[in-house]
């Protein structure tokens, strides 16, 4: 099969291209906004331009069987645009559906869409998120991803192109950036952190596991027109995650057990409630559907992936 990957120089897309072209020997096309030298020389490249409703992709989908769509306007903590939802919709909804329609017209048989757990929500309390939850997200990014999902399934009904939706939580692995990278830097420097008494539970997904599952969905017949929530199946607290990261460095985390209630209060005063919610709140995922329906299992555990992440960062 011939597989086209959008966002192929990004964190997830580049890992998918590498695994398909190098480790699996799959015929893969890297969809790019502009040519790059970052990919292996034997990887076919196709310049597709920006992900917008007006983009004409020409012959980009010629002979392509499967599209893995990782490109998106990514989530940002502090979006300074006057209408964040409108900006997300331009790329994540209108751009994605334009891409998918042209793929369907070209005869692509399956479209794998990397969505986000933010479609389900920001936190869990009494039970984990499932693929069958009633969606009530107010997050602009999560809402744009959900609208794209609905548009893709509607397209599947009229075109016959199969759709697979994957909603990962926080992804970590070599090359990770943003908050996870800052956490690694804090741990490496031995900065004392007031996070020694956090007892939340959060699901994460190792990059290797996510890539493995994406590739698993390329031709599995039971993945057709399904939604999957995917995680390592190894939920941890913020405190435990910091300890694991420190062990990956061969160090001991310097954690001070400050009461969570006090830190939440201070964070609210400083206008950092969103950050506090991620540090202290729980977000758990029930990924049993991926395991039971598709017979998929993680290929790496958290300690192993953190070690690879640290080695890559060094």
Secondary structure, DSSP 4 states (H G I P E B T S, - for coil): -EEEEESTTSHHHHHHHHIIIIIS--EEEEEESS--SSS-TTSEEEE----STT---TTTTTT--EEEE-------SS--STTHHHHHIIIIIIIHHHHHHHHHHTT--EEEEE--GGGT-S--SSS-B-TTPPP----HHHHHHHHHHHHHHHHHHHH--EEEEEEE-EEESTT--HHHHHHHHHHHHT--BS-TT----B-EEEHHHHHHHHHHTTT-GGGTTEEEEE--S--B-HHHHHHHHHHHTT----B----HHHHHHHHHHTT-HHHHHHHHS-B-B--HHHHHHH----SS-HHHHHHHHHHHH-
